[in-house]
Amino acid sequence: MMSGERIKGRTIGVIGMGLSGMAATRLIKEFGGAAFVSDFQSRDKLADQIKELESLGVSYEVDGHTDALLKTDFVVISPGVTSKSPIVKKLRDAGIPIFSEIEIGSWNLRGMLLGITGSNGKSTTTMMLHNILMADGQESIPCGNLGAPLCDQVARLSSRGYAVAEISSFQLEFIEQFAPSVAAILNISPDHLERHGSLKTYREEKLRITENQNTHDTLVLNAESSELDARSIITHAKKKYFGTLDALDSAAIQEDSRGVFLKGDSLCATTDGRTHKILETSELGAPGAHNIENAMAASSMALVCGVRPDSIRKALLEFRGLEHRLESIARVNGVHFVNDSKATNVGAAITAIGSVTAPIRLILGGSSTDDDFKPLAHVVSERVCGVVAIGDARSEIFDALGRTVGVEFADSMYEAVEKLFEAARPGETILLSPACDSLDMFEGFAHRGKCFKDAVSKIAGRFEGANAIGN
């Protein structure tokens, strides 16, 4: 729905000069609004953003949020700013509406919006779906929490195109009309509880992706995620479930409510009353049990969009996975290095530990979190022979796992990799799957993954015959 009239001629506050804040500012300018941008960081740290704002003729403030924001018609808030922030309380007390960047982007989008959320697998599923649409000859742009913000894609996408958006719980906190034509909730496991307060609240935020959907829309759900409890979700949208055939049968899910499902070792779909095999799971270009689920979700969404099964097959055969997500880096003296820096919660780490070749030597840790590390103990006891913990959460990791496996500490990524490599034997895997956010030591998960890869590269440089793998 085109809603440029909600922007034209209005004064709109933007909190944050990050990617989403700057994208929202550009969109506001394009649709005839006057933006006022506010950030708590210093002028020195925002030099590039300030240069752009001044070239656009946009007013701004740095070093904190002032009452100037209270003089705006509404405010666009960056995902990193929580609902508990003092400026949010001031705005709410003043009755000023607050929207996320995905909200105002969706007002002005001409094409079809496809939204993907969940605790784990969002980025991979987003890119799988994008690749499937491209293989089918469709116009598709990946965006949202992955890559470019939605607001930056509004001008690029035609009415025939698809915006394939990864959506985080942070982005869903401040929506009003945001309604994907096809949405997916992949799974729910404890994550970001320090922000949301409880698993119940976190789940409720994720479910907001469907609150504005109507009977013409579709919600794709994982039938086997216990915390998601897909059958209990109330929505106006049509539901499509993915999962194993046994799970769909045991849940008595009707044939017309089934998306792509796993029958034995085959991904299948029922169309025109017949079951068709898309491909064998062993044929997936991105291996692993987690990618089977991601492929079912992406394929289910694609089928709703009318994509041909042979296009789905072609894309899934060719897709090789994402950087920092179970990314094979190198083999050095028979030791396999795997970068899973994107695993920022315990559920993602459990999946990773179960997906790579054991025995495993594991790097865990990062920013302190309210996530409980104890659920790691079972899979660690079965597959992990050594742990190095880094970052603010390392004492919590020791307390949770110290009786299960040997846990050492390291003060840098290189030290962690070096310690594990010295202890490793040929045939073992050194896995970075931190189960934590990264901002205590790194700029983000991508920076953490790069530091891991740099450390591996330094070690590999000492040995002849070390080889990079990549995927």
N, C-alpha and C positions, 0 to 999 in steps of 0.2 A: 504494500500500500504506500503510495507516494504521499508524504506528509511534510513537504517542504514548508508549508504554511505554518507549521509549529516552530519553525526556525526563523523564517524571514521577518526582519524588522525587530527581533527580540534581542535583548542582552542576556547572554548565556555564560554562566561561570563554568570553568573547567578546572578541576582539581587534579593536578599532576601533569608534569611535562614528559612523561614516558611515552612509549609507542602509542598506547591507546589515547592518551590525552592530546597528543599532537595530531593524531588522525582525526579525532573529534573536532579539534580546532579548525583543521582544514575543511572539514565538511560544513561546519557552521559558516565559515567564510564563503564557501561555494554557494550555499543556499540563502545568502543574504542576511545572515545574523551577525551580531557583534559579540565577539568572544572576549572574555576576561579570564586569563589563565593564572592560576596560583599554585606555587610549589613551595615546600618547606626547605628544600635544599638551597645551597648558596649559589651566588651568581657564577663563581668559578666552575662549579660542577655542571652548570647548565649552559655553558657558552654556546654550544651548537644550537640548542633549542631557542635560546634568546635571539640568536642571529636570524633564525627562521621567523620567529614571531615579529621581530622588528621589520623584516622584509615584507611581511604580510600586513603590517600596520595594526597588529593586535596588541592590546594592552595586557600587562602582566605584572605580577609581583613575585618576589622570591623571599627566602628566609622566613617563611611562615605564612599562615592564612589569616587575613584580616577581615574586618567586617565589610570590606568592599564586596565580598561574595554575597552579602545579604541584600545587595541592591540589584541582584540579577533576577530574571524571570524564572529560570530554573538552572540546575547545576548538573554537569556531567562529571561523574566521579571515576577515578582510576581504580582498577581491581585491588591494588595494594592498600587502599585506604579502607579501614574497617568501619562498620556501623557504630562502633564504640568511640570513634575519634571525636574529640571536642568540637571540631568544625561541623561534623555531621549533626551533633546534638543542637548546635546553634541554628543550623539551617532548618532542622525539623521544628524547633521551637518557633522559628519565624514563619513556618508554613511554606517554605520554598521547596518545590519538588526536586528530587534527586534521581537521576537516571544513570545507568551504566552506558558505556560506549556502544555495546551491542544493541541496546535499546534504540538509541537515536539512529544507528546505522540501519536497523531493520525498518524504521519508518520510511526510509527513502530508497529501499532496495527494489529494483525492477524485476529481478529474476526470482527463482525459487530458493528458499532458505532451507538448508538441511543442517540440523544441529545435533552434535554428538557430545554427551557428557558421561560421567562415571568416574570412579576412583582410579582405574588403571586401563590402559589401552586406548585412550582418547586420540592421541596423536597418530598412532599407527592406523587405527580404524579410519580416521579422517583422510589420511593419505591413500589408504586402500580404496576408499570410496571415490576419491578424486581420480585415481588412476583407472578405476572401473568406468567411470563416466567418460573419461578421455578416450578409453579404448572403444567405447560405444559411439564415438564421434560427437559427444556432447561438449558444450562449453562449460567449463568448471574452474572454480578458483578456490583453493584451500585458504582458510582465513580464521579469524577469531583468536583463540589462545595459541594457535599455531601459525607462525609466520606473520603476515600483515594483518592489522586490525580490520574488522568488518567495515568500518567507516571509510577506509582507504579503497575498498573494492566497489563502493556504490557506483562510482562513475564508470568503472571498467566493465561491469556486468550488464549484458543485454537482457531483455525480457524473456529470452529463451534459455538463459544460462542458469547455472546452479552455484550458489555460495555454500561451500561445504565447510561448516564452522565448528571447530573444537570449542566447547563452552565449559568454563570452570564454574565451580560453586561461587567464587568471588564475583564473577560477572553476573550471575543470576540473582544476587542479593538485591539489585536495584533495577528490576525490570517492571514494566507496566503493561505493555501490549505485545512484547516479544513472543512470537509464535511460529516456530519452524513448521513448514508443510510436512516434513518428515523429521521426527526427533528420535534419538536412541539414548537409552540409559544402559550402559554396558554392565555395570556392577556397582556395588557399594561395599567399601571396607573402611575402617577408621582412617581418617586423614584430616589434616588441618583442624584438629579438635581444639587446639589452642586459640583458634579464631572463632569457631562455631560453638564451642562449649560442650557439645555432646554429639554422639553419633546420631541421635534422633533429629537434632536440629540440622546437622550436616545432610542427612537424607532428605529432609524437607526442602532444603535449598536446592538439591539436585532435582527434586520432583517439580520444581517451578518451571522447568523447561517445557512442561506440558500444560501448565495451568491456563494458558490462553489458546491452546489448540481447539479446533472445532471438529465437527463430525466429518468434514472433508479431509482432515489431516490424519496422520498415522504416527503411532508411538511404537517403536521397536524396543523389545525388552528381553533381557536374559532370564530365561526360565529357571536357571540353576544358581543364581546369586541369592544366597539365603538372606543376607542383610537387605537386599533390594526388595524382596518379597513382592515379586512382580504382579501376582494375581490380585493383590490387595489394592493396587494403585487405582485411584479413581480419576478418570479422564473422559473428556468428550470425544477424544480421538479414537480411531480404530486401533486396536492393539494387534501387533504381530510379535510372536515369540520365537526366539531362536534357542537352540540347545540340542542335546542328544535326543534321538528318537525315543529312547526309553523315558527320559524326563518329560517330554511332551505327552507321551502316552499316559504316564502315571499321573500327570496333572490334568488329564482329560481335556487337553486343549484341542479344540475343533480344527479340522483341516484348513478352513478358510482363515484361521487366526495364526497359522504357522508360517514363519518365514523360512529361511534356509536352515536345515538341520543336519546333524551328524548321524548317519546310519552306518554302523560299523566303522570303516575307515574312509567313508565317502561323504563329501558335502553334497547334499541333495536339496531339491526344491520340488514342490508339487504345483504344477500348472496344468490347466485344462483337465483336471481330474487324474493326471498321471504324474508319477514320481520320476524326475529326471536327475541323473548324476551330473554334477558340475565338474568335480575332479576328486581324485584321491588326496587325502591329507598329506601323503608323502610327496605329492607334486607341488605343494605350496612353495613359492619362492622364498618366503620368510618362515622358517620352521619353528616348531615349538607349540605346546598345548595352548599357550595364551594367544598365539596367532591364529589357531583354529577358531577360537571364540571371536577374535577380531574379524576374521574373514566371514564368519556367519553373520555378524552384525552388519558389516559393510555390504555384503551381498543381499541381505534382506532389505536394506534401505534402497539398494539399486533396483531390485525387482519392483518395489513399490513405485519407483520412478519410470518403470517401463523398459528398463535396460534388458537387453537380450542375454540369455545364459551364456552364449559363446563369448560375449564381451567380458562377462564376469570371469570366466575361465581364463581367457587370455591375460587379463590384468593380474589375476592372482598367481599365475605361473611366472610372471615377469617381476612382480613386486619383491624387493629384496630387504625390506625393513628400513628402519630409521637410524640415523646416527644417535649414539648414546642410549640405544634401547637394545640390549642383548647383541651388541655390535662386536663381532669377532675382530680382534686387532692384530694379533700375531701369534706365532709359535716360536718359542726360544728354548733350545735344548729339550724339545718335547713337551714344554709347558705351554698351555693355551691361555691367552689373555682375552678376557671378555669385558667390554665396557657397558655397564647398565646404569650409568649415572642418573638416568631419568627416573629410576626407582626411588621415589621420594617418600614412600610409606611402607609399612611392614608387609602389607598384602602384595605389593609389587615385588618386594625382595623375596618373599616366599615363592612366588611364581618363577622368578629368575633362578633361584636355587634348584627348583625342580626341573628346570629346562635345560641346564648345561650338564656336561659330562662330569661325573664325580670320579675321584675325590676332588673337593673344592677347597680352595683357600680364599677366604672372603674378607673384603674391606667393607666395614659398616661404619655409620656415624655421620654426624653433621650437626646442624642446629638442634638444640634441645626441643623436645616435642612432648605433647601429651599422649602420643601414641604408645601403646604397650608393646615392648619387645618380646615378652614371654611367648607369644604364639610362634616365634621363630625357633624355639627350642627343639621342637619335634623334628622339623626338617633339617635343622642344623645337626642334630645328633645322628641323623641317618646319612648325610651327604657331605658334611663339612669337617675337615680335619684341622683347621686353624683359622682364627679370626684376628684381624688387626682393626682396632677401633680408633677413629679419629674424631676431632671436633668436640663441641660442647656436650654432646650426648654420650661420650665414650664411657663415662662412669655408669650411666643407666644401662648401657649395653653389657658392661661387665657384670653388673648386678643380676641381669636377666639371664645371661648365658655362661657366666664364669664357671658354673658347676657342670655345664654340658660339654664345653670345648675350651681349649686353651685360648685365652683372649689377651693379646698384647696391645699396647698403646703406641701411637706414632704421632709426631707433631707436624708432619707434612705428607703430601701424597707420595712423594718420591721415597720417603722413609718407609711408608706402609708397603709400597710395591717391592722395595728392596728386601724388607724383612720376609715377606711371603715367598719371594723368589729364592732366597737363600735356603728356605726350608722345603721348597717344592721338589717333587720328583717327576720324571717324565711320565706323561699320561694324565697329570693333574691339571686342574683349571684354576687360574687366579681370576676371581670375579669381583669387580666393583659393582655392588648393588647396595647402596648406602642405607636405604630405609629411612632417610631423613632429608630435609631440605638442606641447602648448601651455603646459606648466606653468612655463616659464622667464619668460613675460611675462603669462600669463593664468590664470584660475581653472580653465579647461578649454576644450574646443573650442567649447562653446556661448557662453562669454564672449568668446572670440576672434571668433566669427562676429558677435556683437552689436556688438563694437567696429568690425568692418568695415562693418556696416550703418549704424552711427552716423556713420562717416566719410563714407560715400556720401551719407547724408542731409544732412550739412553742405555737401558740395559741390553737391548737387542744389538746395539752398536758394538758391544764388547765381544760378540760371538759371531763366528762365521756360520753361514747356513740358516740364520734366523730369517723368518719370512713373514711379511705382512699378509693378512688374509683379506679383510674388508668384506662388506656385504652390501 
